[in-house]
Amino acid sequence: LFLAVLALPFSAAFAQMDMTTPSVTVADQVVLHGSVRVDAVVSNGPGFVVIHIDNNGAPGPVAGYRAVNDGVSYNVDIDIDTTVATPVLYAMLHEDTGEVGVYEFGTVQGADGPVRVDGNVVTPAFNVAILDAADALLMDGMVTVRSVTMAEAGWVVIHADNMGAPGPVLGQALVEAGTTTNVMVEIDASGVAGTVFPMLHVDTGEIGVYEFGTVEGADGPVVINGVVATVAQSVVPSMRARDQIVLYGDGMDMMMNMTPMFRVDSVVSEGP
C-alpha cells in the first residue's frame, strides 16, 4: 500500500480546491530522479495515478503508476520508465476496483478503469524535460547519461563540481528532440574530483554548435518553473539512499514473513 506525502502549509491554490470532485493537478516540470510529481489528487475511494506517454496528442502506453488513498493526496511522486518517456506526458486518474493496491487495468477485465467526470477522462497533460543521470564509473574519459528527454534538439553538458554546484564545462554532446538513451559525453577527466553535473541546454544559436558563454543568449540551460535541468552524478565508487521509514512490529516475522529492511537506491562499485 502506497501512502501519499502530505505537504504543509497548503498553497492558496490548493486551499480553493474542490475536495469532492475527482481531479489531478500537475505542472510542467524538470524530472531529475526518475519520478514525476503530481501536485494534488482528489480520488473518491482508493485509486491510481497513471502516467501515460504521448501518442499523437493523446495518452499512449503507461510509463509508471502509483496508488493513492481515498480523498486528497498532495505531492505524489511517481516513478516512471524514463527510457520510453515523451516530452508531453499525461497523468490519468484510475479507480482501484480490483485487488486493493494492485494495478490491474488491461489485465483483469473490468478492473481499475479510468475515472470520468462529466463523461471526460481525468487526464491532464503536462510538459517535461527529463535528465536521468545515474551514478556510474567514468570509463575511458566518457560520462554516460542513462536517458534524456527534450522537446527540441539540445545539449547534454557535463560540468565539473564547484563546491557542490555546476562549475566549468568538461564536455558536451548534441541530442535530438524526444528521448535519447545512453548518451555518451567525452570529457576532460583531469577536471573530475568525483562528482560531475550533467545539465540540459537548448540549441538556440547556430544549430549543432555549442555557443553558451561565447554567444550572448545562445544555448542556455533548460529551466522549467524555476528549476534548472541539472543533477549531481557520481563517477567514483559511491552509494545513494533516500530518507525512509523502516517499520517493524512484534510477531511480524511469524505473521508476515517480513524483516526490517533499509533500501539503498544505488551502489557503484569497482568490484564485488
C-alpha positions as CSV (number, residue, x, y, z in Angstrom):
1,L,0.0,0.0,0.0
2,F,1.4,3.3,-1.0
3,L,0.9,6.5,1.0
4,A,0.9,10.0,-0.5
5,V,3.1,12.6,1.2
6,L,1.2,15.5,2.7
7,A,2.8,18.9,2.1
8,L,2.2,21.7,4.7
9,P,1.4,24.5,4.6
10,F,-1.0,24.3,1.7
11,S,-0.8,26.9,-1.1
12,A,-3.6,29.3,-1.7
13,A,-4.4,27.5,-4.9
14,F,-4.8,24.2,-3.1
15,A,-6.9,25.9,-0.4
16,Q,-9.5,26.6,-3.1
17,M,-9.6,23.1,-4.5
18,D,-12.8,21.2,-4.8
19,M,-12.2,18.3,-2.3
20,T,-15.1,16.1,-3.7
21,T,-14.8,16.1,-7.5
22,P,-12.1,13.7,-8.7
23,S,-9.2,15.7,-10.2
24,V,-5.5,15.7,-10.9
25,T,-3.3,18.8,-10.6
26,V,0.1,18.6,-12.2
27,A,2.5,21.3,-13.5
28,D,5.2,21.4,-16.2
29,Q,8.4,20.2,-14.7
30,V,12.0,19.1,-14.8
31,V,12.4,15.4,-14.0
32,L,15.8,14.6,-12.4
33,H,15.5,11.4,-10.4
34,G,13.2,9.2,-12.5
35,S,9.9,10.3,-11.0
36,V,7.3,12.9,-11.9
37,R,5.5,14.9,-9.2
38,V,1.7,15.3,-9.2
39,D,0.8,18.3,-7.1
40,A,-2.6,17.1,-5.9
41,V,-5.0,14.3,-6.5
42,V,-8.7,14.0,-5.4
43,S,-9.9,10.4,-5.5
44,N,-13.3,9.1,-4.5
45,G,-12.1,5.9,-2.9
46,P,-8.7,4.3,-3.4
47,G,-7.2,4.8,-6.8
48,F,-4.2,5.1,-9.0
49,V,-2.4,8.0,-10.8
50,V,-1.1,6.5,-14.1
51,I,1.5,8.3,-16.2
52,H,1.0,7.8,-19.9
53,I,3.4,8.8,-22.7
54,D,2.1,10.8,-25.6
55,N,0.7,9.1,-28.7
56,N,0.0,11.7,-31.4
57,G,-1.6,14.1,-28.9
58,A,-3.4,11.5,-26.8
59,P,-2.5,9.2,-23.9
60,G,-0.4,6.3,-25.0
61,P,1.4,3.4,-23.2
62,V,1.9,3.5,-19.5
63,A,5.3,4.8,-18.2
64,G,4.5,4.4,-14.5
65,Y,1.8,4.5,-11.8
66,R,1.2,4.8,-8.1
67,A,-1.6,4.1,-5.7
68,V,-3.4,6.9,-3.9
69,N,-5.7,6.8,-0.9
70,D,-9.3,8.0,-0.8
71,G,-9.6,11.7,-0.5
72,V,-6.9,14.3,-1.2
73,S,-3.2,13.5,-1.7
74,Y,-0.5,16.1,-2.2
75,N,2.9,15.9,-3.8
76,V,2.6,12.4,-5.2
77,D,5.9,11.2,-6.7
78,I,5.5,8.6,-9.4
79,D,8.5,6.5,-10.7
80,I,8.5,6.3,-14.5
81,D,10.4,4.5,-17.1
82,T,12.4,7.4,-18.5
83,T,13.7,5.4,-21.5
84,V,10.2,5.4,-23.0
85,A,9.1,8.9,-21.9
86,T,8.0,11.7,-24.2
87,P,8.2,15.5,-23.8
88,V,4.5,15.6,-23.1
89,L,3.0,13.2,-20.5
90,Y,-0.5,12.6,-19.2
91,A,-1.5,12.0,-15.5
92,M,-4.6,9.8,-15.6
93,L,-6.7,9.0,-12.6
94,H,-8.0,5.4,-12.3
95,E,-10.2,3.7,-9.8
96,D,-9.0,0.8,-7.7
97,T,-11.8,-1.7,-8.1
98,G,-9.9,-5.0,-8.1
99,E,-7.3,-6.2,-5.6
100,V,-6.6,-3.1,-3.5
101,G,-3.2,-1.6,-4.3
102,V,-2.6,-3.8,-7.4
103,Y,-3.0,-2.0,-10.7
104,E,-4.9,-4.4,-12.9
105,F,-6.3,-2.3,-15.7
106,G,-5.8,-4.1,-19.0
107,T,-5.0,-7.4,-17.3
108,V,-8.2,-8.1,-15.3
109,Q,-11.5,-7.5,-17.1
110,G,-13.4,-4.5,-15.7
111,A,-10.8,-3.6,-13.0
112,D,-9.2,-0.3,-12.3
113,G,-10.7,1.7,-15.1
114,P,-10.2,5.4,-15.8
115,V,-12.2,7.9,-13.7
116,R,-14.6,10.1,-15.7
117,V,-16.1,13.5,-14.7
118,D,-19.0,14.7,-16.9
119,G,-18.1,12.0,-19.4
120,N,-14.4,13.0,-19.7
121,V,-11.5,11.0,-18.5
122,V,-9.5,12.9,-15.8
123,T,-6.0,13.1,-17.5
124,P,-4.3,16.5,-17.7
125,A,-1.3,16.8,-20.0
126,F,2.0,18.3,-18.8
127,N,5.4,19.1,-20.3
128,V,8.6,17.6,-19.1
129,A,12.4,17.8,-19.6
130,I,14.0,14.7,-18.3
131,L,17.6,14.1,-17.2
132,D,18.1,10.6,-15.8
133,A,21.8,10.5,-14.9
134,A,22.5,7.5,-12.6
135,D,25.8,7.3,-10.8
136,A,28.3,5.3,-12.9
137,L,32.1,4.9,-13.1
138,L,33.9,7.1,-15.5
139,M,35.1,4.8,-18.3
140,D,37.7,5.8,-20.9
141,G,37.0,9.5,-20.3
142,M,33.3,9.1,-21.0
143,V,30.3,10.1,-18.8
144,T,27.2,8.0,-19.5
145,V,23.8,9.6,-19.0
146,R,21.1,7.0,-19.0
147,S,18.2,8.9,-20.5
148,V,17.4,12.4,-21.8
149,T,14.0,13.7,-22.9
150,M,13.7,17.2,-24.6
151,A,11.0,18.9,-26.6
152,E,13.6,20.1,-29.1
153,A,17.2,19.2,-30.0
154,G,19.7,20.4,-27.4
155,W,22.8,19.6,-25.5
156,V,23.8,17.4,-22.6
157,V,26.6,19.4,-21.0
158,I,28.9,18.0,-18.3
159,H,30.0,20.5,-15.7
160,A,32.7,20.0,-13.1
161,D,31.9,20.2,-9.4
162,N,32.4,23.6,-7.9
163,M,31.7,23.2,-4.2
164,G,28.5,21.3,-4.7
165,A,27.3,23.3,-7.7
166,P,27.9,23.2,-11.5
167,G,31.3,24.6,-12.4
168,P,33.3,24.8,-15.6
169,V,32.3,22.8,-18.7
170,L,34.1,19.5,-19.2
171,G,32.4,18.4,-22.4
172,Q,29.0,18.3,-24.3
173,A,27.0,16.1,-26.7
174,L,24.2,17.0,-29.0
175,V,20.9,15.1,-28.7
176,E,17.8,15.1,-30.9
177,A,14.3,16.1,-29.8
178,G,12.5,13.3,-27.9
179,T,14.1,10.7,-25.8
180,T,17.7,9.6,-26.2
181,T,19.2,6.8,-24.1
182,N,22.8,6.0,-23.1
183,V,24.1,9.4,-24.0
184,M,28.0,9.2,-24.1
185,V,29.8,12.5,-23.4
186,E,33.6,12.7,-23.7
187,I,35.0,15.0,-21.1
188,D,38.3,16.3,-19.8
189,A,38.8,13.9,-17.0
190,S,41.5,15.9,-15.4
191,G,38.9,18.2,-14.0
192,V,36.9,15.5,-12.3
193,A,37.1,15.1,-8.5
194,G,34.4,12.5,-8.0
195,T,31.2,14.3,-9.0
196,V,30.1,15.9,-12.2
197,F,26.9,17.9,-13.1
198,P,25.1,16.9,-16.3
199,M,22.9,19.7,-17.5
200,L,20.4,20.1,-20.3
201,H,20.9,23.1,-22.6
202,V,18.8,24.2,-25.6
203,D,20.3,24.7,-29.0
204,T,19.2,28.2,-30.0
205,G,22.2,29.6,-31.8
206,E,24.0,28.0,-34.7
207,I,22.5,24.6,-35.0
208,G,24.9,21.9,-33.8
209,V,27.4,24.3,-32.4
210,Y,27.7,24.8,-28.6
211,E,27.9,28.5,-28.0
212,F,26.8,29.1,-24.4
213,G,29.1,31.6,-22.8
214,T,30.6,32.7,-26.1
215,V,27.5,34.0,-28.0
216,E,25.1,36.1,-26.0
217,G,21.7,34.4,-25.4
218,A,22.6,31.2,-27.2
219,D,22.3,27.6,-25.9
220,G,21.2,28.4,-22.3
221,P,20.2,25.9,-19.7
222,V,16.8,24.2,-19.7
223,V,14.7,25.8,-17.0
224,I,11.0,24.9,-16.2
225,N,9.1,26.7,-13.4
226,G,12.4,27.9,-12.0
227,V,14.1,24.5,-11.9
228,V,17.3,24.1,-13.9
229,A,17.7,20.7,-15.5
230,T,20.9,19.6,-13.8
231,V,21.8,16.9,-11.2
232,A,24.9,15.7,-9.4
233,Q,26.3,12.4,-10.7
234,S,29.0,10.4,-9.0
235,V,31.6,8.9,-11.3
236,V,33.6,7.1,-8.5
237,P,32.6,4.3,-6.1
238,S,29.5,5.6,-4.2
239,M,26.2,4.7,-2.6
240,R,22.8,6.5,-2.5
241,A,19.9,6.1,-0.2
242,R,16.8,8.3,0.4
243,D,15.2,9.2,3.7
244,Q,12.8,6.4,4.6
245,I,10.6,4.8,7.2
246,V,11.6,1.3,8.4
247,L,8.8,-0.4,10.3
248,Y,8.9,-3.5,12.5
249,G,6.5,-5.0,15.0
250,D,6.4,-7.9,17.3
251,G,5.4,-11.1,15.5
252,M,6.0,-9.7,12.1
253,D,8.4,-12.5,11.0
254,M,5.9,-15.1,12.1
255,M,2.8,-13.5,10.7
256,M,4.1,-11.8,7.5
257,N,7.4,-13.3,6.8
258,M,9.0,-9.9,6.9
259,T,12.0,-8.4,8.5
260,P,13.0,-4.7,8.8
261,M,14.6,-3.5,5.5
262,F,16.5,-0.4,4.7
263,R,16.5,0.3,0.9
264,V,19.6,1.5,-0.9
265,D,18.8,3.1,-4.2
266,S,22.1,2.5,-6.0
267,V,25.6,1.4,-5.4
268,V,28.6,2.0,-7.7
269,S,31.5,-0.4,-7.0
270,E,34.7,-1.2,-8.8
271,G,34.5,-4.8,-7.9
272,P,32.2,-7.2,-5.9
